[in-house]
Amino acid sequence: MLFSDAAGFLRRVTEDFRLVQEFVELGAKVKAAASEAMDAEAALGEIPDEFLDPIQSNLKLRKTTHSLSFHTNVELKARIVEFVRSQELKRHEAVISMQSDQVATQTGNVETTFID
C-alpha cells in the first residue's frame, strides 16, 4: 500500500516514467522478500520468545540495538541459528517420513494386486 501510494505521488510530480517504473518494481521486490521472510518464519513453528525481537516480533538474527553485551548477542545468535537448523531438520525428516509412507503404501497396493 505504501509503495503504491508513493508511486501514485511520483506519477503526479514527475514525467520520468522510468523512475516511476523502477520504484514500482522496488515495491514488488520488497513485497516478495517480506512474504518469503514471513513464510520462512511460519515454517519454524513455535519460536521461543527469547529469540523474538520485542518490537518487530521476528527472529533476532540481525545485530540487536538493545543494551545486551556483544558476547550475549553472539551467544543468542548462535542459539537462534541452532534452533532454525533443528526446525529445518525436523521438517526435512517429516517430509522423508511421509514419502517413505507413500512408497510403502504404493508397494503394498502392488503386492495386493499380485496376490488377489
N, CA, C and O atoms as CSV, one atom per row, in Angstrom:
chain,resi,resn,atom,element,x,y,z
A,1,MET,N,N,0.828,-1.193,0.000
A,1,MET,CA,C,0.000,0.000,0.000
A,1,MET,C,C,0.871,1.255,0.000
A,1,MET,O,O,0.612,2.201,-0.744
A,2,LEU,N,N,1.894,1.252,0.831
A,2,LEU,CA,C,2.769,2.414,0.925
A,2,LEU,C,C,3.477,2.681,-0.408
A,2,LEU,O,O,3.553,3.824,-0.858
A,3,PHE,N,N,3.993,1.620,-1.032
A,3,PHE,CA,C,4.688,1.799,-2.310
A,3,PHE,C,C,3.732,2.246,-3.414
A,3,PHE,O,O,4.092,3.083,-4.241
A,4,SER,N,N,2.531,1.700,-3.434
A,4,SER,CA,C,1.597,2.104,-4.489
A,4,SER,C,C,1.159,3.554,-4.295
A,4,SER,O,O,0.982,4.283,-5.272
A,5,ASP,N,N,0.982,3.978,-3.045
A,5,ASP,CA,C,0.647,5.384,-2.782
A,5,ASP,C,C,1.787,6.301,-3.216
A,5,ASP,O,O,1.563,7.342,-3.834
A,6,ALA,N,N,3.018,5.895,-2.879
A,6,ALA,CA,C,4.182,6.704,-3.257
A,6,ALA,C,C,4.349,6.736,-4.778
A,6,ALA,O,O,4.703,7.772,-5.341
A,7,ALA,N,N,4.094,5.606,-5.443
A,7,ALA,CA,C,4.182,5.570,-6.906
A,7,ALA,C,C,3.145,6.513,-7.519
A,7,ALA,O,O,3.429,7.205,-8.496
A,8,GLY,N,N,1.955,6.537,-6.947
A,8,GLY,CA,C,0.926,7.467,-7.421
A,8,GLY,C,C,1.372,8.909,-7.279
A,8,GLY,O,O,1.139,9.730,-8.166
A,9,PHE,N,N,2.015,9.215,-6.156
A,9,PHE,CA,C,2.534,10.560,-5.946
A,9,PHE,C,C,3.612,10.885,-6.979
A,9,PHE,O,O,3.614,11.972,-7.557
A,10,LEU,N,N,4.539,9.930,-7.213
A,10,LEU,CA,C,5.594,10.148,-8.208
A,10,LEU,C,C,5.024,10.414,-9.593
A,10,LEU,O,O,5.533,11.261,-10.327
A,11,ARG,N,N,3.963,9.687,-9.951
A,11,ARG,CA,C,3.339,9.896,-11.276
A,11,ARG,C,C,2.823,11.327,-11.419
A,11,ARG,O,O,2.850,11.901,-12.508
A,12,ARG,N,N,2.351,11.899,-10.302
A,12,ARG,CA,C,1.810,13.267,-10.347
A,12,ARG,C,C,2.904,14.335,-10.398
A,12,ARG,O,O,2.687,15.414,-10.949
A,13,VAL,N,N,4.092,14.039,-9.819
A,13,VAL,CA,C,5.109,15.083,-9.703
A,13,VAL,C,C,6.258,14.951,-10.699
A,13,VAL,O,O,7.087,15.855,-10.800
A,14,THR,N,N,6.323,13.844,-11.435
A,14,THR,CA,C,7.417,13.701,-12.390
A,14,THR,C,C,6.906,13.145,-13.709
A,14,THR,O,O,5.888,12.454,-13.761
A,15,GLU,N,N,7.618,13.453,-14.752
A,15,GLU,CA,C,7.298,12.897,-16.059
A,15,GLU,C,C,8.250,11.765,-16.419
A,15,GLU,O,O,8.171,11.198,-17.509
A,16,ASP,N,N,9.149,11.442,-15.498
A,16,ASP,CA,C,10.142,10.389,-15.732
A,16,ASP,C,C,9.493,9.024,-15.454
A,16,ASP,O,O,9.498,8.524,-14.329
A,17,PHE,N,N,8.935,8.444,-16.529
A,17,PHE,CA,C,8.245,7.159,-16.406
A,17,PHE,C,C,9.178,6.074,-15.883
A,17,PHE,O,O,8.765,5.203,-15.118
A,18,ARG,N,N,10.452,6.134,-16.307
A,18,ARG,CA,C,11.435,5.125,-15.886
A,18,ARG,C,C,11.603,5.129,-14.364
A,18,ARG,O,O,11.669,4.066,-13.746
A,19,LEU,N,N,11.671,6.298,-13.768
A,19,LEU,CA,C,11.809,6.433,-12.318
A,19,LEU,C,C,10.605,5.818,-11.607
A,19,LEU,O,O,10.759,5.092,-10.624
A,20,VAL,N,N,9.429,6.108,-12.103
A,20,VAL,CA,C,8.201,5.549,-11.509
A,20,VAL,C,C,8.212,4.031,-11.642
A,20,VAL,O,O,7.891,3.327,-10.685
A,21,GLN,N,N,8.576,3.518,-12.815
A,21,GLN,CA,C,8.608,2.076,-13.046
A,21,GLN,C,C,9.607,1.382,-12.114
A,21,GLN,O,O,9.309,0.324,-11.561
A,22,GLU,N,N,10.788,1.979,-11.942
A,22,GLU,CA,C,11.794,1.407,-11.041
A,22,GLU,C,C,11.281,1.373,-9.602
A,22,GLU,O,O,11.534,0.422,-8.862
A,23,PHE,N,N,10.566,2.408,-9.225
A,23,PHE,CA,C,10.006,2.462,-7.874
A,23,PHE,C,C,8.942,1.386,-7.689
A,23,PHE,O,O,8.901,0.733,-6.646
A,24,VAL,N,N,8.094,1.195,-8.673
A,24,VAL,CA,C,7.066,0.155,-8.617
A,24,VAL,C,C,7.718,-1.225,-8.523
A,24,VAL,O,O,7.272,-2.077,-7.755
A,25,GLU,N,N,8.777,-1.441,-9.310
A,25,GLU,CA,C,9.495,-2.718,-9.270
A,25,GLU,C,C,10.146,-2.945,-7.910
A,25,GLU,O,O,10.152,-4.065,-7.399
A,26,LEU,N,N,10.692,-1.880,-7.325
A,26,LEU,CA,C,11.272,-1.985,-5.989
A,26,LEU,C,C,10.204,-2.405,-4.982
A,26,LEU,O,O,10.446,-3.261,-4.132
A,27,GLY,N,N,9.041,-1.806,-5.083
A,27,GLY,CA,C,7.936,-2.177,-4.192
A,27,GLY,C,C,7.559,-3.644,-4.322
A,27,GLY,O,O,7.274,-4.302,-3.321
A,28,ALA,N,N,7.554,-4.161,-5.543
A,28,ALA,CA,C,7.231,-5.571,-5.775
A,28,ALA,C,C,8.296,-6.475,-5.152
A,28,ALA,O,O,7.978,-7.514,-4.573
A,29,LYS,N,N,9.565,-6.068,-5.277
A,29,LYS,CA,C,10.656,-6.861,-4.688
A,29,LYS,C,C,10.569,-6.864,-3.161
A,29,LYS,O,O,10.778,-7.898,-2.526
A,30,VAL,N,N,10.266,-5.729,-2.587
A,30,VAL,CA,C,10.131,-5.636,-1.130
A,30,VAL,C,C,8.981,-6.519,-0.656
A,30,VAL,O,O,9.105,-7.230,0.341
A,31,LYS,N,N,7.868,-6.468,-1.373
A,31,LYS,CA,C,6.707,-7.289,-1.005
A,31,LYS,C,C,7.039,-8.775,-1.081
A,31,LYS,O,O,6.661,-9.539,-0.193
A,32,ALA,N,N,7.748,-9.194,-2.141
A,32,ALA,CA,C,8.127,-10.600,-2.294
A,32,ALA,C,C,9.090,-11.028,-1.191
A,32,ALA,O,O,8.957,-12.122,-0.644
A,33,ALA,N,N,10.054,-10.177,-0.863
A,33,ALA,CA,C,11.022,-10.505,0.187
A,33,ALA,C,C,10.332,-10.617,1.544
A,33,ALA,O,O,10.643,-11.513,2.328
A,34,ALA,N,N,9.409,-9.718,1.818
A,34,ALA,CA,C,8.681,-9.774,3.078
A,34,ALA,C,C,7.839,-11.038,3.170
A,34,ALA,O,O,7.764,-11.664,4.228
A,35,SER,N,N,7.215,-11.408,2.080
A,35,SER,CA,C,6.406,-12.626,2.042
A,35,SER,C,C,7.265,-13.863,2.284
A,35,SER,O,O,6.881,-14.754,3.041
A,36,GLU,N,N,8.434,-13.911,1.635
A,36,GLU,CA,C,9.349,-15.041,1.824
A,36,GLU,C,C,9.816,-15.124,3.274
A,36,GLU,O,O,9.892,-16.214,3.840
A,37,ALA,N,N,10.129,-13.980,3.874
A,37,ALA,CA,C,10.590,-13.964,5.264
A,37,ALA,C,C,9.490,-14.456,6.197
A,37,ALA,O,O,9.757,-15.210,7.133
A,38,MET,N,N,8.260,-14.032,5.946
A,38,MET,CA,C,7.140,-14.476,6.784
A,38,MET,C,C,6.904,-15.974,6.622
A,38,MET,O,O,6.641,-16.670,7.603
A,39,ASP,N,N,6.996,-16.477,5.388
A,39,ASP,CA,C,6.830,-17.906,5.139
A,39,ASP,C,C,7.911,-18.712,5.847
A,39,ASP,O,O,7.635,-19.759,6.433
A,40,ALA,N,N,9.145,-18.215,5.787
A,40,ALA,CA,C,10.262,-18.921,6.419
A,40,ALA,C,C,10.076,-18.990,7.928
A,40,ALA,O,O,10.325,-20.032,8.535
A,41,GLU,N,N,9.642,-17.899,8.535
A,41,GLU,CA,C,9.424,-17.909,9.979
A,41,GLU,C,C,8.217,-18.758,10.348
A,41,GLU,O,O,8.227,-19.424,11.383
A,42,ALA,N,N,7.178,-18.745,9.520
A,42,ALA,CA,C,5.997,-19.568,9.794
A,42,ALA,C,C,6.351,-21.047,9.757
A,42,ALA,O,O,5.790,-21.841,10.513
A,43,ALA,N,N,7.275,-21.420,8.887
A,43,ALA,CA,C,7.681,-22.822,8.767
A,43,ALA,C,C,8.437,-23.299,10.004
A,43,ALA,O,O,8.557,-24.504,10.225
A,44,LEU,N,N,8.946,-22.375,10.810
A,44,LEU,CA,C,9.684,-22.763,12.009
A,44,LEU,C,C,8.770,-23.211,13.138
A,44,LEU,O,O,9.228,-23.822,14.103
A,45,GLY,N,N,7.500,-22.915,13.027
A,45,GLY,CA,C,6.580,-23.294,14.094
A,45,GLY,C,C,6.689,-22.329,15.264
A,45,GLY,O,O,6.945,-21.139,15.081
A,46,GLU,N,N,6.495,-22.850,16.456
A,46,GLU,CA,C,6.538,-22.040,17.680
A,46,GLU,C,C,7.966,-21.572,17.942
A,46,GLU,O,O,8.854,-22.387,18.189
A,47,ILE,N,N,8.184,-20.268,17.887
A,47,ILE,CA,C,9.508,-19.702,18.117
A,47,ILE,C,C,9.574,-19.235,19.569
A,47,ILE,O,O,8.706,-18.485,20.016
A,48,PRO,N,N,10.603,-19.671,20.316
A,48,PRO,CA,C,10.725,-19.226,21.711
A,48,PRO,C,C,10.772,-17.707,21.807
A,48,PRO,O,O,11.400,-17.047,20.979
A,49,ASP,N,N,10.110,-17.153,22.817
A,49,ASP,CA,C,10.046,-15.701,22.991
A,49,ASP,C,C,11.419,-15.050,23.069
A,49,ASP,O,O,11.602,-13.935,22.582
A,50,GLU,N,N,12.392,-15.738,23.679
A,50,GLU,CA,C,13.720,-15.140,23.829
A,50,GLU,C,C,14.408,-14.911,22.483
A,50,GLU,O,O,15.369,-14.146,22.405
A,51,PHE,N,N,13.919,-15.574,21.408
A,51,PHE,CA,C,14.502,-15.419,20.079
A,51,PHE,C,C,13.793,-14.347,19.259
A,51,PHE,O,O,14.210,-14.050,18.139
A,52,LEU,N,N,12.732,-13.768,19.800
A,52,LEU,CA,C,11.946,-12.786,19.057
A,52,LEU,C,C,12.335,-11.362,19.430
A,52,LEU,O,O,12.580,-11.060,20.598
A,53,ASP,N,N,12.389,-10.498,18.436
A,53,ASP,CA,C,12.608,-9.084,18.671
A,53,ASP,C,C,11.348,-8.542,19.351
A,53,ASP,O,O,10.247,-8.751,18.842
A,54,PRO,N,N,11.481,-7.861,20.469
A,54,PRO,CA,C,10.288,-7.402,21.201
A,54,PRO,C,C,9.465,-6.350,20.466
A,54,PRO,O,O,8.284,-6.167,20.759
A,55,ILE,N,N,10.082,-5.663,19.518
A,55,ILE,CA,C,9.362,-4.624,18.788
A,55,ILE,C,C,8.720,-5.170,17.524
A,55,ILE,O,O,7.544,-4.916,17.262
A,56,GLN,N,N,9.493,-5.929,16.729
A,56,GLN,CA,C,9.001,-6.403,15.443
A,56,GLN,C,C,8.427,-7.813,15.485
A,56,GLN,O,O,7.801,-8.250,14.519
A,57,SER,N,N,8.629,-8.525,16.578
A,57,SER,CA,C,8.154,-9.913,16.740
A,57,SER,C,C,8.663,-10.838,15.647
A,57,SER,O,O,7.950,-11.739,15.205
A,58,ASN,N,N,9.910,-10.613,15.208
A,58,ASN,CA,C,10.530,-11.530,14.255
A,58,ASN,C,C,11.839,-12.023,14.855
A,58,ASN,O,O,12.271,-11.530,15.898
A,59,LEU,N,N,12.473,-12.995,14.201
A,59,LEU,CA,C,13.713,-13.546,14.737
A,59,LEU,C,C,14.795,-12.492,14.859
A,59,LEU,O,O,14.938,-11.633,13.990
A,60,LYS,N,N,15.549,-12.561,15.934
A,60,LYS,CA,C,16.650,-11.622,16.167
A,60,LYS,C,C,17.916,-12.132,15.504
A,60,LYS,O,O,18.884,-12.439,16.200
A,61,LEU,N,N,17.941,-12.232,14.195
A,61,LEU,CA,C,19.136,-12.722,13.528
A,61,LEU,C,C,20.082,-11.595,13.141
A,61,LEU,O,O,21.251,-11.837,12.842
A,62,ARG,N,N,19.594,-10.401,13.147
A,62,ARG,CA,C,20.459,-9.270,12.836
A,62,ARG,C,C,20.999,-8.705,14.147
A,62,ARG,O,O,20.532,-9.072,15.225
A,63,LYS,N,N,21.993,-7.802,14.052
A,63,LYS,CA,C,22.527,-7.187,15.270
A,63,LYS,C,C,21.389,-6.518,16.017
A,63,LYS,O,O,20.558,-5.832,15.423
A,64,THR,N,N,21.360,-6.724,17.321
A,64,THR,CA,C,20.317,-6.074,18.097
A,64,THR,C,C,20.812,-4.713,18.547
A,64,THR,O,O,22.015,-4.500,18.696
A,65,THR,N,N,19.905,-3.817,18.758
A,65,THR,CA,C,20.264,-2.473,19.225
A,65,THR,C,C,19.918,-2.332,20.696
A,65,THR,O,O,19.946,-1.235,21.254
A,66,HIS,N,N,19.593,-3.450,21.313
A,66,HIS,CA,C,19.239,-3.409,22.731
A,66,HIS,C,C,20.504,-3.292,23.574
A,66,HIS,O,O,21.608,-3.312,23.029
A,67,SER,N,N,20.367,-3.172,24.866
A,67,SER,CA,C,21.520,-2.957,25.740
A,67,SER,C,C,22.244,-4.251,26.100
A,67,SER,O,O,22.945,-4.296,27.111
A,68,LEU,N,N,22.090,-5.298,25.300
A,68,LEU,CA,C,22.793,-6.544,25.538
A,68,LEU,C,C,24.263,-6.376,25.173
A,68,LEU,O,O,24.608,-5.600,24.282
A,69,SER,N,N,25.119,-7.107,25.865
A,69,SER,CA,C,26.543,-7.037,25.540
A,69,SER,C,C,26.804,-7.757,24.228
A,69,SER,O,O,25.974,-8.546,23.776
A,70,PHE,N,N,27.961,-7.490,23.608
A,70,PHE,CA,C,28.324,-8.146,22.363
A,70,PHE,C,C,28.369,-9.650,22.563
A,70,PHE,O,O,27.881,-10.399,21.716
A,71,HIS,N,N,28.942,-10.103,23.661
A,71,HIS,CA,C,29.050,-11.547,23.940
A,71,HIS,C,C,27.663,-12.183,23.982
A,71,HIS,O,O,27.448,-13.252,23.410
A,72,THR,N,N,26.738,-11.536,24.648
A,72,THR,CA,C,25.372,-12.065,24.742
A,72,THR,C,C,24.741,-12.133,23.369
A,72,THR,O,O,24.066,-13.113,23.053
A,73,ASN,N,N,24.945,-11.101,22.533
A,73,ASN,CA,C,24.373,-11.099,21.182
A,73,ASN,C,C,24.912,-12.264,20.351
A,73,ASN,O,O,24.152,-12.930,19.648
A,74,VAL,N,N,26.211,-12.509,20.431
A,74,VAL,CA,C,26.823,-13.595,19.675
A,74,VAL,C,C,26.274,-14.934,20.164
A,74,VAL,O,O,25.953,-15.817,19.368
A,75,GLU,N,N,26.175,-15.067,21.472
A,75,GLU,CA,C,25.641,-16.297,22.068
A,75,GLU,C,C,24.186,-16.509,21.648
A,75,GLU,O,O,23.800,-17.616,21.273
A,76,LEU,N,N,23.392,-15.464,21.711
A,76,LEU,CA,C,21.984,-15.550,21.329
A,76,LEU,C,C,21.852,-15.912,19.860
A,76,LEU,O,O,21.027,-16.751,19.499
A,77,LYS,N,N,22.657,-15.286,19.012
A,77,LYS,CA,C,22.597,-15.585,17.580
A,77,LYS,C,C,22.922,-17.054,17.327
A,77,LYS,O,O,22.266,-17.700,16.511
A,78,ALA,N,N,23.921,-17.583,18.014
A,78,ALA,CA,C,24.289,-18.995,17.846
A,78,ALA,C,C,23.134,-19.901,18.263
A,78,ALA,O,O,22.869,-20.907,17.604
A,79,ARG,N,N,22.448,-19.556,19.348
A,79,ARG,CA,C,21.304,-20.369,19.800
A,79,ARG,C,C,20.148,-20.286,18.810
A,79,ARG,O,O,19.462,-21.280,18.570
A,80,ILE,N,N,19.928,-19.106,18.235
A,80,ILE,CA,C,18.852,-18.949,17.248
A,80,ILE,C,C,19.174,-19.758,15.997
A,80,ILE,O,O,18.308,-20.455,15.468
A,81,VAL,N,N,20.411,-19.669,15.524
A,81,VAL,CA,C,20.812,-20.425,14.325
A,81,VAL,C,C,20.632,-21.917,14.569
A,81,VAL,O,O,20.161,-22.633,13.685
A,82,GLU,N,N,20.998,-22.394,15.746
A,82,GLU,CA,C,20.829,-23.817,16.077
A,82,GLU,C,C,19.346,-24.189,16.105
A,82,GLU,O,O,18.970,-25.266,15.640
A,83,PHE,N,N,18.503,-23.309,16.646
A,83,PHE,CA,C,17.056,-23.557,16.676
A,83,PHE,C,C,16.510,-23.674,15.253
A,83,PHE,O,O,15.746,-24.590,14.950
A,84,VAL,N,N,16.904,-22.743,14.383
A,84,VAL,CA,C,16.430,-22.760,12.995
A,84,VAL,C,C,16.867,-24.053,12.313
A,84,VAL,O,O,16.072,-24.691,11.623
A,85,ARG,N,N,18.122,-24.441,12.503
A,85,ARG,CA,C,18.615,-25.688,11.899
A,85,ARG,C,C,17.832,-26.898,12.403
A,85,ARG,O,O,17.468,-27.774,11.619
A,86,SER,N,N,17.574,-26.946,13.697
A,86,SER,CA,C,16.847,-28.103,14.240
A,86,SER,C,C,15.417,-28.162,13.700
A,86,SER,O,O,14.899,-29.246,13.431
A,87,GLN,N,N,14.777,-26.997,13.539
A,87,GLN,CA,C,13.416,-26.976,12.997
A,87,GLN,C,C,13.419,-27.411,11.534
A,87,GLN,O,O,12.529,-28.143,11.100
A,88,GLU,N,N,14.417,-26.963,10.773
A,88,GLU,CA,C,14.509,-27.369,9.367
A,88,GLU,C,C,14.767,-28.866,9.260
A,88,GLU,O,O,14.216,-29.526,8.378
A,89,LEU,N,N,15.601,-29.412,10.149
A,89,LEU,CA,C,15.880,-30.842,10.148
A,89,LEU,C,C,14.615,-31.640,10.466
A,89,LEU,O,O,14.341,-32.656,9.827
A,90,LYS,N,N,13.842,-31.175,11.457
A,90,LYS,CA,C,12.581,-31.849,11.792
A,90,LYS,C,C,11.639,-31.852,10.597
A,90,LYS,O,O,11.015,-32.868,10.291
A,91,ARG,N,N,11.539,-30.694,9.916
A,91,ARG,CA,C,10.654,-30.581,8.761
A,91,ARG,C,C,11.132,-31.506,7.640
A,91,ARG,O,O,10.319,-32.151,6.978
A,92,HIS,N,N,12.436,-31.570,7.429
A,92,HIS,CA,C,13.010,-32.435,6.397
A,92,HIS,C,C,12.735,-33.904,6.730
A,92,HIS,O,O,12.360,-34.679,5.850
A,93,GLU,N,N,12.920,-34.286,7.991
A,93,GLU,CA,C,12.664,-35.670,8.404
A,93,GLU,C,C,11.188,-36.028,8.232
A,93,GLU,O,O,10.860,-37.153,7.855
A,94,ALA,N,N,10.302,-35.074,8.507
A,94,ALA,CA,C,8.871,-35.326,8.342
A,94,ALA,C,C,8.524,-35.557,6.878
A,94,ALA,O,O,7.712,-36.427,6.562
A,95,VAL,N,N,9.132,-34.787,5.985
A,95,VAL,CA,C,8.890,-34.956,4.548
A,95,VAL,C,C,9.382,-36.324,4.096
A,95,VAL,O,O,8.682,-37.020,3.360
A,96,ILE,N,N,10.568,-36.716,4.522
A,96,ILE,CA,C,11.116,-38.020,4.144
A,96,ILE,C,C,10.238,-39.139,4.688
A,96,ILE,O,O,10.000,-40.131,3.999
A,97,SER,N,N,9.757,-38.989,5.910
A,97,SER,CA,C,8.883,-39.999,6.505
A,97,SER,C,C,7.580,-40.133,5.711
A,97,SER,O,O,7.102,-41.242,5.470
A,98,MET,N,N,7.011,-38.988,5.307
A,98,MET,CA,C,5.787,-39.024,4.504
A,98,MET,C,C,6.032,-39.713,3.169
A,98,MET,O,O,5.210,-40.507,2.712
A,99,GLN,N,N,7.161,-39.406,2.550
A,99,GLN,CA,C,7.488,-40.024,1.268
A,99,GLN,C,C,7.686,-41.527,1.427
A,99,GLN,O,O,7.252,-42.303,0.575
A,100,SER,N,N,8.337,-41.942,2.506
A,100,SER,CA,C,8.539,-43.372,2.764
A,100,SER,C,C,7.204,-44.075,2.973
A,100,SER,O,O,6.991,-45.184,2.484
A,101,ASP,N,N,6.303,-43.416,3.708
A,101,ASP,CA,C,4.971,-43.989,3.926
A,101,ASP,C,C,4.219,-44.137,2.605
A,101,ASP,O,O,3.534,-45.135,2.382
A,102,GLN,N,N,4.352,-43.135,1.728
A,102,GLN,CA,C,3.675,-43.204,0.427
A,102,GLN,C,C,4.226,-44.339,-0.412
A,102,GLN,O,O,3.471,-45.061,-1.063
A,103,VAL,N,N,5.544,-44.499,-0.400
A,103,VAL,CA,C,6.162,-45.582,-1.166
A,103,VAL,C,C,5.718,-46.934,-0.598
A,103,VAL,O,O,5.407,-47.855,-1.353
A,104,ALA,N,N,5.690,-47.048,0.725
A,104,ALA,CA,C,5.261,-48.301,1.351
A,104,ALA,C,C,3.813,-48.604,1.004
A,104,ALA,O,O,3.464,-49.754,0.738
A,105,THR,N,N,2.971,-47.582,1.004
A,105,THR,CA,C,1.562,-47.771,0.655
A,105,THR,C,C,1.430,-48.204,-0.801
A,105,THR,O,O,0.671,-49.120,-1.116
A,106,GLN,N,N,2.169,-47.542,-1.684
A,106,GLN,CA,C,2.118,-47.898,-3.100
A,106,GLN,C,C,2.649,-49.304,-3.326
A,106,GLN,O,O,2.082,-50.050,-4.125
A,107,THR,N,N,3.708,-49.680,-2.651
A,107,THR,CA,C,4.276,-51.017,-2.771
A,107,THR,C,C,3.288,-52.047,-2.239
A,107,THR,O,O,3.126,-53.120,-2.821
A,108,GLY,N,N,2.636,-51.720,-1.142
A,108,GLY,CA,C,1.616,-52.619,-0.577
A,108,GLY,C,C,0.475,-52.826,-1.543
A,108,GLY,O,O,-0.039,-53.939,-1.656
A,109,ASN,N,N,0.066,-51.790,-2.238
A,109,ASN,CA,C,-1.014,-51.895,-3.220
A,109,ASN,C,C,-0.609,-52.791,-4.382
A,109,ASN,O,O,-1.421,-53.567,-4.887
A,110,VAL,N,N,0.642,-52.685,-4.803
A,110,VAL,CA,C,1.121,-53.508,-5.911
A,110,VAL,C,C,1.139,-54.971,-5.491
A,110,VAL,O,O,0.715,-55.840,-6.253
A,111,GLU,N,N,1.628,-55.252,-4.277
A,111,GLU,CA,C,1.676,-56.633,-3.796
A,111,GLU,C,C,0.265,-57.198,-3.657
A,111,GLU,O,O,0.030,-58.360,-3.988
A,112,THR,N,N,-0.653,-56.405,-3.180
A,112,THR,CA,C,-2.043,-56.850,-3.036
A,112,THR,C,C,-2.614,-57.204,-4.402
A,112,THR,O,O,-3.358,-58.176,-4.535
A,113,THR,N,N,-2.270,-56.419,-5.412
A,113,THR,CA,C,-2.754,-56.682,-6.753
A,113,THR,C,C,-2.275,-58.051,-7.239
A,113,THR,O,O,-3.044,-58.793,-7.850
A,114,PHE,N,N,-1.027,-58.387,-6.978
A,114,PHE,CA,C,-0.493,-59.663,-7.422
A,114,PHE,C,C,-1.064,-60.834,-6.622
A,114,PHE,O,O,-1.225,-61.930,-7.160
A,115,ILE,N,N,-1.370,-60.613,-5.351
A,115,ILE,CA,C,-1.894,-61.697,-4.512
A,115,ILE,C,C,-3.329,-61.997,-4.888
A,115,ILE,O,O,-3.721,-63.163,-4.934
A,116,ASP,N,N,-4.102,-61.000,-5.152
A,116,ASP,CA,C,-5.511,-61.211,-5.497
A,116,ASP,C,C,-5.572,-61.877,-6.804
A,116,ASP,O,O,-6.661,-62.158,-7.304
